[in-house]
Amino acid sequence: MSYNGSDDPYSYVQQYVAHLANLVANGTITDLQALELILNESIFVIAGGDMRLGLTYAASAFYRSQLDDFNNPFNPLDFQDSSYTRLTDNRFGVTGFNEFYYSDATGNSNQLQHFIGEAALTASYNSQFIGELGALFNDSGTDGIATSDRNLGNLAAWWATSDVTQENLSLVIEMIAEGTTP
C-alpha cells in the first residue's frame, strides 16, 4: 500500500491499519513494529510532518466512544466510520512492548491504540501537562494495568510534544521495547 496524495487520508489510514493488523496476526511483524509503521505513515507520509494532523489520522483508525468525551478541538469529523475494525477481525496486542508498558498479569492488550490515542490527545492540545493529566485521569488506579497504561500514556505525552522527527519516532519505539523512560 502506498499513499498517493489524492486518497482520502482517513480511509487510507483505516485500510493501512487493517492491513498491519493482519500482518501482526500472521506473525510477519510485531505490534510495536506496527505502531512505528502507523505513526510514520500517518505523520511523515500523509501529514507531511505535521504531528497533530498525523496523529489525528492515526487515531481515527482506533475510534472508541471515549474519544467523544474529550471534545477534541482538532477532531474534524466523526471517526466512528474510520475504525480499522470495520475491515478485519484481527486486533492488535502487545508483541514487542516491554512489560513496563503493559501488564502481562492482567492481560491488557490495547497498548498500540492507547499510545496513539494519548499522543493524539496531547498533540491536539499541544500540552504535555494535559496529556499526562489525561493519563492520570484515565488510569488512576494502582493495579498493573493502570500503572503500565499510565507509564505508556506519560511516554506518549512526552513524545507528542517533542520535535517531530523520524529519529524521535525511532527513539520512542526503542524506549517502549526496552522499558525505559525519557
N, CA, C and O of each residue as an XYZ file, in Angstrom:
728
protein
N       0.836     -1.178      0.000
C       0.000      0.000      0.000
C       0.880      1.240      0.000
O       1.910      1.291      0.673
N       0.465      2.217     -0.751
C       1.170      3.494     -0.696
C       0.181      4.629     -0.921
O      -0.733      4.537     -1.741
N       0.392      5.685     -0.177
C      -0.479      6.848     -0.222
C      -0.120      7.685     -1.435
O       1.053      7.994     -1.639
N      -1.104      8.060     -2.248
C      -0.810      8.805     -3.465
C      -1.188     10.281     -3.392
O      -1.056     10.991     -4.390
N      -1.640     10.750     -2.271
C      -1.958     12.167     -2.128
C      -3.382     12.516     -2.499
O      -3.925     13.495     -1.989
N      -3.999     11.744     -3.372
C      -5.388     12.037     -3.727
C      -6.364     11.145     -2.969
O      -7.577     11.340     -3.046
N      -5.838     10.169     -2.238
C      -6.688      9.310     -1.414
C      -7.243     10.109     -0.242
O      -6.605     11.047      0.235
N      -8.438      9.734      0.221
C      -8.948     10.287      1.461
C      -8.039      9.773      2.576
O      -7.937      8.560      2.758
N      -7.377     10.652      3.324
C      -6.411     10.182      4.325
C      -7.030      9.291      5.402
O      -6.377      8.358      5.868
N      -8.258      9.553      5.802
C      -8.894      8.743      6.835
C      -9.167      7.319      6.332
O      -8.913      6.346      7.042
N      -9.676      7.209      5.127
C      -9.929      5.883      4.550
C      -8.627      5.138      4.310
O      -8.539      3.934      4.549
N      -7.620      5.855      3.837
C      -6.330      5.211      3.597
C      -5.752      4.668      4.905
O      -5.299      3.524      4.949
N      -5.762      5.472      5.966
C      -5.220      5.021      7.250
C      -6.024      3.829      7.762
O      -5.444      2.873      8.277
N      -7.329      3.872      7.629
C      -8.168      2.752      8.048
C      -7.729      1.467      7.339
O      -7.574      0.429      7.983
N      -7.533      1.530      6.040
C      -7.116      0.361      5.266
C      -5.692     -0.068      5.625
O      -5.408     -1.261      5.732
N      -4.805      0.902      5.810
C      -3.417      0.615      6.152
C      -3.321     -0.076      7.510
O      -2.588     -1.053      7.662
N      -4.057      0.427      8.491
C      -4.036     -0.145      9.833
C      -4.641     -1.554      9.817
O      -4.120     -2.449     10.482
N      -5.715     -1.763      9.080
C      -6.296     -3.107      8.960
C      -5.288     -4.068      8.334
O      -5.163     -5.213      8.770
N      -4.576     -3.607      7.320
C      -3.527     -4.414      6.680
C      -2.447     -4.792      7.693
O      -2.012     -5.942      7.735
N      -2.017     -3.836      8.503
C      -0.998     -4.116      9.520
C      -1.524     -5.069     10.594
O      -0.777     -5.921     11.075
N      -2.777     -4.940     10.969
C      -3.360     -5.868     11.943
C      -3.305     -7.299     11.409
O      -3.061     -8.242     12.161
N      -3.533     -7.447     10.118
C      -3.436     -8.771      9.502
C      -1.997     -9.269      9.507
O      -1.759    -10.456      9.732
N      -1.037     -8.388      9.265
C       0.374     -8.790      9.299
C       0.812     -9.192     10.701
O       1.595    -10.127     10.865
N       0.310     -8.490     11.710
C       0.610     -8.862     13.096
C      -0.004    -10.228     13.396
O       0.641    -11.083     14.003
N      -1.239    -10.427     12.974
C      -1.935    -11.685     13.256
C      -1.226    -12.886     12.648
O      -1.229    -13.970     13.231
N      -0.617    -12.700     11.478
C       0.061    -13.854     10.867
C       1.544    -13.924     11.240
O       2.273    -14.765     10.714
N       1.995    -13.045     12.144
C       3.358    -13.124     12.666
C       4.424    -12.479     11.803
O       5.614    -12.670     12.058
N       4.039    -11.730     10.802
C       5.011    -11.073      9.921
C       5.709     -9.920     10.623
O       6.906     -9.707     10.436
N       4.959     -9.172     11.435
C       5.512     -8.051     12.205
C       4.967     -8.100     13.623
O       3.982     -8.788     13.893
N       5.612     -7.364     14.535
C       5.121     -7.260     15.915
C       4.172     -6.070     16.032
O       4.089     -5.230     15.136
N       3.471     -6.019     17.139
C       2.596     -4.874     17.406
C       3.404     -3.582     17.497
O       2.956     -2.530     17.044
N       4.590     -3.667     18.083
C       5.428     -2.478     18.202
C       5.907     -1.999     16.831
O       5.969     -0.795     16.583
N       6.243     -2.926     15.950
C       6.606     -2.534     14.582
C       5.412     -1.895     13.878
O       5.570     -0.926     13.135
N       4.221     -2.439     14.112
C       3.009     -1.853     13.519
C       2.806     -0.427     14.019
O       2.450      0.461     13.244
N       3.034     -0.205     15.318
C       2.913      1.146     15.881
C       3.847      2.109     15.143
O       3.429      3.190     14.727
N       5.088      1.719     14.987
C       6.047      2.586     14.296
C       5.625      2.851     12.854
O       5.724      3.980     12.375
N       5.157      1.821     12.166
C       4.722      1.987     10.775
C       3.506      2.908     10.673
O       3.442      3.758      9.785
N       2.544      2.740     11.581
C       1.341      3.579     11.567
C       1.711      5.044     11.805
O       1.241      5.931     11.092
N       2.550      5.291     12.804
C       2.935      6.673     13.118
C       3.759      7.284     11.989
O       3.550      8.443     11.629
N       4.678      6.531     11.436
C       5.496      7.034     10.335
C       4.623      7.384      9.126
O       4.755      8.459      8.542
N       3.743      6.471      8.766
C       2.885      6.687      7.596
C       1.943      7.878      7.818
O       1.781      8.722      6.937
N       1.330      7.935      8.998
C       0.348      8.986      9.279
C       0.989     10.362      9.387
O       0.484     11.335      8.826
N       2.101     10.440     10.109
C       2.718     11.750     10.369
C       3.592     12.218      9.222
O       3.445     13.347      8.754
N       4.502     11.367      8.759
C       5.517     11.816      7.804
C       5.089     11.665      6.349
O       5.454     12.496      5.518
N       4.324     10.624      6.022
C       3.926     10.423      4.633
C       2.646     11.202      4.322
O       2.613     12.000      3.386
N       1.606     10.970      5.100
C       0.307     11.577      4.789
C       0.232     13.038      5.231
O      -0.217     13.891      4.465
N       0.668     13.338      6.463
C       0.530     14.698      7.001
C       1.768     15.557      6.764
O       1.805     16.701      7.219
N       2.761     15.056      6.083
C       3.938     15.856      5.747
C       4.723     16.363      6.943
O       5.325     17.435      6.875
N       4.727     15.609      8.041
C       5.479     16.009      9.226
C       4.676     16.799     10.245
O       5.224     17.229     11.260
N       3.391     16.998      9.994
C       2.524     17.704     10.943
C       2.064     16.700     12.006
O       1.184     15.876     11.751
N       2.658     16.774     13.186
C       2.396     15.812     14.258
C       0.913     15.770     14.612
O       0.327     14.691     14.692
N       0.311     16.918     14.821
C      -1.082     16.965     15.258
C      -2.025     16.365     14.212
O      -2.907     15.576     14.550
N      -1.842     16.730     12.974
C      -2.692     16.203     11.906
C      -2.436     14.712     11.698
O      -3.380     13.938     11.539
N      -1.165     14.307     11.700
C      -0.830     12.895     11.520
C      -1.393     12.018     12.623
O      -1.886     10.921     12.360
N      -1.322     12.495     13.849
C      -1.883     11.725     14.960
C      -3.405     11.686     14.902
O      -4.014     10.712     15.344
N      -4.015     12.713     14.372
C      -5.469     12.696     14.166
C      -5.826     11.617     13.163
O      -6.780     10.867     13.368
N      -5.059     11.532     12.068
C      -5.297     10.465     11.093
C      -5.120      9.092     11.739
O      -5.960      8.207     11.577
N      -4.018      8.925     12.473
C      -3.743      7.627     13.109
C      -4.840      7.269     14.102
O      -5.322      6.136     14.113
N      -5.237      8.224     14.936
C      -6.258      7.955     15.958
C      -7.606      7.616     15.333
O      -8.398      6.882     15.923
N      -7.867      8.140     14.158
C      -9.162      7.884     13.518
C      -9.378      6.398     13.259
O     -10.521      5.943     13.226
N      -8.315      5.640     13.078
C      -8.446      4.201     12.812
C      -8.748      3.403     14.077
O      -9.034      2.207     14.010
N      -8.684      4.068     15.228
C      -8.910      3.396     16.502
C     -10.079      4.022     17.251
O     -10.042      4.162     18.474
N     -11.099      4.391     16.518
C     -12.237      5.059     17.136
C     -12.736      4.285     18.344
O     -12.964      3.077     18.275
N     -12.898      4.989     19.438
C     -13.524      4.459     20.650
C     -14.479      5.535     21.136
O     -14.185      6.725     21.027
N     -15.595      5.132     21.658
C     -16.605      6.105     22.070
C     -16.066      7.076     23.113
O     -16.576      8.190     23.233
N     -15.034      6.673     23.876
C     -14.477      7.564     24.882
C     -13.880      8.823     24.260
O     -13.785      9.857     24.921
N     -13.477      8.743     22.996
C     -12.891      9.909     22.342
C     -13.866     11.077     22.317
O     -13.454     12.235     22.382
N     -15.142     10.782     22.224
C     -16.144     11.841     22.204
C     -16.191     12.608     23.525
O     -16.628     13.758     23.559
N     -15.742     11.973     24.616
C     -15.776     12.610     25.928
C     -14.812     13.787     26.046
O     -14.993     14.651     26.904
N     -13.781     13.831     25.185
C     -12.741     14.847     25.325
C     -13.031     16.125     24.558
O     -12.317     17.115     24.721
N     -14.076     16.125     23.715
C     -14.390     17.310     22.932
C     -13.126     17.839     22.255
O     -12.809     19.025     22.339
N     -12.424     16.947     21.592
C     -11.153     17.245     20.934
C     -11.317     18.407     19.953
O     -12.126     18.313     19.030
N     -10.578     19.487     20.128
C     -10.738     20.639     19.247
C     -10.207     20.389     17.838
O     -10.497     21.163     16.925
N      -9.437     19.323     17.648
C      -8.874     19.047     16.328
C      -9.483     17.778     15.750
O      -8.801     16.991     15.093
N     -10.755     17.590     15.996
C     -11.467     16.413     15.521
C     -12.378     16.859     14.382
O     -13.530     17.218     14.625
N     -11.877     16.844     13.127
C     -12.626     17.438     12.028
C     -13.836     16.642     11.559
O     -14.643     17.160     10.787
N     -13.983     15.410     11.998
C     -15.142     14.639     11.581
C     -15.425     13.534     12.578
O     -14.625     13.267     13.475
N     -16.539     12.912     12.415
C     -16.889     11.784     13.274
C     -16.057     10.582     12.830
O     -16.193     10.111     11.701
N     -15.200     10.092     13.717
C     -14.297      8.997     13.375
C     -14.969      7.626     13.395
O     -14.341      6.631     13.034
N     -16.189      7.557     13.795
C     -16.830      6.276     14.024
C     -16.723      5.340     12.815
O     -16.551      4.135     12.998
N     -16.817      5.850     11.614
C     -16.764      5.015     10.418
C     -15.345      4.725      9.959
O     -15.158      3.995      8.985
N     -14.339      5.275     10.631
C     -12.952      5.119     10.210
C     -12.215      4.000     10.928
O     -11.046      3.759     10.627
N     -12.846      3.315     11.856
C     -12.165      2.289     12.628
C     -11.719      1.132     11.740
O     -12.481      0.647     10.904
N     -10.488      0.701     11.929
C      -9.958     -0.421     11.159
C     -10.730     -1.709     11.432
O     -10.706     -2.633     10.619
N     -11.413     -1.772     12.569
C     -12.128     -2.995     12.940
C     -13.325     -3.257     12.028
O     -13.915     -4.337     12.072
N     -13.674     -2.295     11.222
C     -14.739     -2.496     10.231
C     -14.241     -3.336      9.055
O     -15.039     -3.863      8.280
N     -12.898     -3.461      8.926
C     -12.317     -4.145      7.769
C     -11.670     -5.490      8.089
O     -11.410     -6.275      7.177
N     -11.408     -5.769      9.353
C     -10.774     -7.029      9.735
C     -11.209     -7.422     11.137
O     -11.564     -6.575     11.957
N     -11.173     -8.716     11.393
C     -11.465     -9.216     12.736
C     -10.207     -9.288     13.585
O     -10.293     -9.532     14.789
N      -9.043     -9.081     12.987
C      -7.782     -9.138     13.730
C      -7.615     -7.888     14.579
O      -7.995     -6.788     14.178
N      -7.034     -8.080     15.765
C      -6.812     -6.985     16.702
C      -5.350     -6.947     17.104
O      -4.639     -7.947     17.007
N      -4.916     -5.796     17.549
C      -3.537     -5.624     17.980
C      -3.359     -6.118     19.406
O      -4.316     -6.187     20.178
N      -2.129     -6.458     19.745
C      -1.786     -6.920     21.085
C      -0.600     -6.141     21.621
O      -0.552     -4.917     21.500
N       0.359     -6.842     22.213
C       1.479     -6.161     22.855
C       2.840     -6.747     22.463
O       3.830     -6.507     23.154
N       2.906     -7.503     21.376
C       4.197     -8.074     20.992
C       5.197     -6.957     20.704
O       4.899     -6.002     19.987
N       6.371     -7.099     21.271
C       7.427     -6.099     21.111
C       7.459     -5.064     22.219
O       8.472     -4.387     22.394
N       6.377     -4.924     22.971
C       6.309     -3.962     24.072
C       6.982     -4.557     25.307
O       6.790     -5.731     25.621
N       7.767     -3.746     25.998
C       8.336     -4.161     27.271
C       7.223     -4.164     28.314
O       6.300     -3.354     28.235
N       7.302     -5.063     29.288
C       6.251     -5.194     30.293
C       6.070     -3.931     31.140
O       5.036     -3.773     31.790
N       7.051     -3.038     31.142
C       6.888     -1.766     31.839
C       5.714     -0.987     31.238
O       5.071     -0.190     31.923
N       5.445     -1.227     29.952
C       4.393     -0.511     29.241
C       3.138     -1.340     28.986
O       2.251     -0.904     28.251
N       3.051     -2.516     29.575
C       1.810     -3.276     29.593
C       1.872     -4.231     30.773
O       2.955     -4.525     31.277
N       0.742     -4.707     31.208
C       0.712     -5.598     32.362
C       0.317     -6.991     31.914
O      -0.850     -7.252     31.623
N       1.285     -7.878     31.859
C       1.033     -9.245     31.427
C       0.069     -9.958     32.372
O      -0.752    -10.770     31.944
N       0.181     -9.647     33.648
C      -0.648    -10.329     34.642
C      -2.133    -10.042     34.441
O      -2.974    -10.876     34.777
N      -2.458     -8.895     33.909
C      -3.859     -8.528     33.754
C      -4.335     -8.633     32.315
O      -5.522     -8.466     32.039
N      -3.424     -8.909     31.405
C      -3.814     -9.171     30.030
C      -4.276     -7.977     29.217
O      -5.020     -8.147     28.251
N      -3.853     -6.761     29.585
C      -4.267     -5.640     28.734
C      -3.579     -5.761     27.382
O      -2.387     -6.055     27.302
N      -4.338     -5.532     26.331
C      -3.798     -5.788     25.002
C      -4.064     -4.657     24.025
O      -3.983     -4.861     22.813
N      -4.374     -3.487     24.517
C      -4.678     -2.380     23.605
C      -3.606     -1.295     23.647
O      -3.921     -0.117     23.479
N      -2.361     -1.664     23.866
C      -1.329     -0.657     24.087
C      -1.007      0.173     22.843
O      -0.702      1.360     22.961
N      -1.068     -0.422     21.675
C      -0.836      0.331     20.449
C      -1.885      1.445     20.329
O      -1.540      2.602     20.089
N      -3.143      1.096     20.493
C      -4.213      2.087     20.443
C      -4.068      3.113     21.561
O      -4.293      4.306     21.360
N      -3.691      2.632     22.736
C      -3.555      3.516     23.896
C      -2.480      4.575     23.622
O      -2.697      5.754     23.900
N      -1.344      4.176     23.088
C      -0.270      5.119     22.806
C      -0.723      6.161     21.781
O      -0.522      7.360     21.975
N      -1.331      5.696     20.695
C      -1.766      6.620     19.641
C      -2.826      7.582     20.172
O      -2.766      8.781     19.900
N      -3.792      7.067     20.926
C      -4.844      7.935     21.456
C      -4.314      8.979     22.414
O      -4.701     10.146     22.345
N      -3.430      8.568     23.308
C      -2.844      9.511     24.265
C      -1.992     10.560     23.552
O      -2.043     11.743     23.888
N      -1.212     10.119     22.568
C      -0.383     11.063     21.806
C      -1.256     12.040     21.022
O      -0.943     13.229     20.949
N      -2.346     11.548     20.438
C      -3.248     12.425     19.677
C      -3.912     13.452     20.584
O      -4.025     14.621     20.216
N      -4.350     13.033     21.756
C      -4.950     13.958     22.717
C      -3.938     15.030     23.120
O      -4.256     16.219     23.143
N      -2.727     14.600     23.434
C      -1.672     15.537     23.836
C      -1.365     16.528     22.721
O      -1.284     17.734     22.955
N      -1.195     16.013     21.510
C      -0.856     16.887     20.381
C      -1.987     17.856     20.055
O      -1.731     18.990     19.649
N      -3.238     17.422     20.228
C      -4.350     18.300     19.890
C      -4.398     19.515     20.807
O      -4.877     20.577     20.408
N      -3.904     19.365     22.032
C      -3.844     20.490     22.966
C      -2.446     21.093     23.050
O      -2.244     22.117     23.703
N      -1.484     20.456     22.389
C      -0.090     20.898     22.393
C       0.418     21.123     23.822
O       1.057     22.132     24.122
N       0.114     20.153     24.695
C       0.472     20.303     26.098
C       0.809     18.951     26.711
O      -0.049     18.074     26.819
N       2.062     18.793     27.108
C       2.460     17.565     27.790
C       1.700     17.428     29.100
O       1.323     16.322     29.488
N       1.476     18.537     29.780
C       0.739     18.521     31.039
C      -0.672     17.957     30.849
O      -1.120     17.116     31.628
N      -1.367     18.426     29.809
C      -2.722     17.930     29.530
C      -2.667     16.436     29.228
O      -3.524     15.681     29.687
N      -1.669     16.002     28.462
C      -1.527     14.584     28.152
C      -1.289     13.739     29.385
O      -1.896     12.680     29.549
N      -0.406     14.207     30.256
C      -0.132     13.465     31.491
C      -1.342     13.466     32.426
O      -1.604     12.487     33.124
N      -2.063     14.570     32.425
C      -3.295     14.637     33.214
C      -4.320     13.640     32.678
O      -5.016     12.977     33.448
N      -4.405     13.540     31.353
C      -5.299     12.552     30.741
C      -4.909     11.135     31.114
O      -5.773     10.302     31.388
N      -3.601     10.854     31.127
C      -3.119      9.517     31.512
C      -3.481      9.229     32.969
O      -3.901      8.119     33.297
N      -3.321     10.205     33.827
C      -3.646     10.029     35.239
C      -5.151      9.863     35.435
O      -5.585      9.001     36.199
N      -5.939     10.673     34.757
C      -7.397     10.625     34.882
C      -7.942      9.275     34.409
O      -8.788      8.677     35.074
N      -7.455      8.797     33.260
C      -7.972      7.557     32.694
C      -7.412      6.307     33.359
O      -8.041      5.250     33.320
N      -6.235      6.418     33.970
C      -5.567      5.253     34.555
C      -5.088      5.594     35.962
O      -3.889      5.568     36.240
N      -6.019      5.910     36.836
C      -5.661      6.421     38.160
C      -5.440      5.330     39.200
O      -5.040      5.637     40.324
N      -5.682      4.088     38.868
C      -5.558      3.015     39.849
C      -4.117      2.651     40.162
O      -3.178      3.261     39.651
N      -3.962      1.643     41.016
C      -2.626      1.197     41.413
C      -2.339     -0.221     40.938
O      -1.263     -0.754     41.208
N      -3.278     -0.835     40.240
C      -3.046     -2.191     39.748
C      -2.100     -2.160     38.544
O      -1.723     -1.091     38.064
N      -1.730     -3.330     38.074
C      -0.777     -3.437     36.972
C      -1.223     -2.772     35.693
O      -0.424     -2.136     35.005
N      -2.486     -2.912     35.371
C      -2.997     -2.312     34.129
C      -2.924     -0.790     34.194
O      -2.450     -0.157     33.251
N      -3.387     -0.194     35.293
C      -3.379      1.266     35.424
C      -1.955      1.802     35.423
O      -1.676      2.821     34.789
N      -1.064      1.135     36.116
C       0.321      1.604     36.194
C       0.994      1.550     34.830
O       1.629      2.519     34.416
N       0.865      0.438     34.134
C       1.516      0.329     32.822
C       0.859      1.261     31.803
O       1.552      1.847     30.971
N      -0.458      1.406     31.855
C      -1.138      2.341     30.958
C      -0.691      3.782     31.230
O      -0.474      4.561     30.302
N      -0.558      4.121     32.508
C      -0.101      5.470     32.863
C       1.334      5.690     32.375
O       1.655      6.753     31.844
N       2.196      4.685     32.557
C       3.573      4.789     32.055
C       3.582      5.049     30.556
O       4.305      5.919     30.069
N       2.772      4.287     29.831
C       2.724      4.442     28.373
C       2.097      5.786     27.993
O       2.556      6.442     27.058
N       1.056      6.194     28.710
C       0.426      7.489     28.435
C       1.362      8.654     28.678
O       1.378      9.614     27.907
N       2.141      8.577     29.742
C       3.119      9.639     30.020
C       4.201      9.680     28.952
O       4.645     10.759     28.559
N       4.630      8.514     28.479
C       5.623      8.478     27.394
C       5.037      9.073     26.119
O       5.710      9.825     25.414
N       3.787      8.737     25.824
C       3.124      9.295     24.637
C       3.002     10.811     24.748
O       3.202     11.524     23.765
N       2.674     11.304     25.942
C       2.549     12.757     26.148
C       3.894     13.443     25.957
O       3.963     14.513     25.352
N       4.950     12.846     26.460
C       6.294     13.410     26.273
C       6.651     13.439     24.785
O       7.100     14.459     24.264
N       6.445     12.313     24.115
C       6.828     12.213     22.706
C       6.003     13.154     21.825
O       6.546     13.779     20.915
N       4.697     13.260     22.086
C       3.816     14.069     21.239
C       4.118     15.562     21.323
O       3.656     16.335     20.484
N       4.888     15.973     22.328
C       5.270     17.390     22.433
C       6.757     17.585     22.141
O       7.301     18.664     22.377
N       7.410     16.552     21.631
C       8.831     16.660     21.279
C       8.971     17.100     19.826
O       7.976     17.293     19.128
N      10.201     17.254     19.383
C      10.443     17.600     17.981
C       9.914     16.493     17.071
O      10.069     15.305     17.355
N       9.293     16.906     15.983
C       8.720     15.952     15.036
C       9.816     15.507     14.068
O      10.061     16.144     13.044
N      10.464     14.407     14.417
C      11.492     13.835     13.541
C      11.348     12.321     13.531
O      10.795     11.732     14.460
N      11.843     11.708     12.489
C      11.826     10.255     12.431
C      12.792      9.675     13.460
O      12.598      8.554     13.930
N      13.831     10.434     13.813
C      14.753      9.978     14.852
C      14.043      9.887     16.201
O      14.249      8.934     16.952
N      13.201     10.886     16.507
C      12.442     10.842     17.764
C      11.413      9.714     17.758
O      11.125      9.127     18.801
N      10.863      9.412     16.590
C       9.947      8.282     16.496
C      10.709      6.989     16.786
O      10.230      6.148     17.547
N      11.874      6.825     16.195
C      12.692      5.637     16.455
C      13.078      5.549     17.922
O      13.102      4.462     18.498
N      13.381      6.696     18.529
C      13.756      6.732     19.939
C      12.604      6.254     20.824
O      12.823      5.447     21.728
N      11.399      6.730     20.585
C      10.281      6.335     21.440
C       9.946      4.857     21.249
O       9.557      4.187     22.205
N      10.088      4.352     20.052
C       9.853      2.924     19.806
C      10.892      2.095     20.567
O      10.562      1.062     21.151
N      12.125      2.543     20.558
C      13.192      1.865     21.308
C      12.897      1.897     22.804
O      13.115      0.905     23.499
N      12.406      3.019     23.301
C      12.070      3.138     24.727
C      10.951      2.168     25.113
O      10.987      1.570     26.188
N       9.963      2.016     24.238
C       8.871      1.080     24.518
C       9.386     -0.354     24.531
O       8.970     -1.161     25.362
N      10.282     -0.665     23.618
C      10.849     -2.023     23.556
C      11.694     -2.345     24.766
O      11.692     -3.477     25.250
N      12.425     -1.342     25.261
C      13.371     -1.569     26.361
C      12.765     -1.285     27.743
O      13.332     -1.674     28.764
N      11.623     -0.610     27.767
C      11.005     -0.280     29.052
C      11.686      0.883     29.748
O      11.729      0.938     30.977
N      12.217      1.811     28.966
C      12.882      2.972     29.540
C      11.982      4.199     29.454
O      10.972      4.188     28.750
N      12.352      5.252     30.170
C      11.583      6.493     30.192
C      12.495      7.644     29.767
O      13.719      7.515     29.789
N      11.893      8.765     29.383
C      12.711      9.920     28.975
C      13.513     10.493     30.131
O      14.248     11.464     29.951
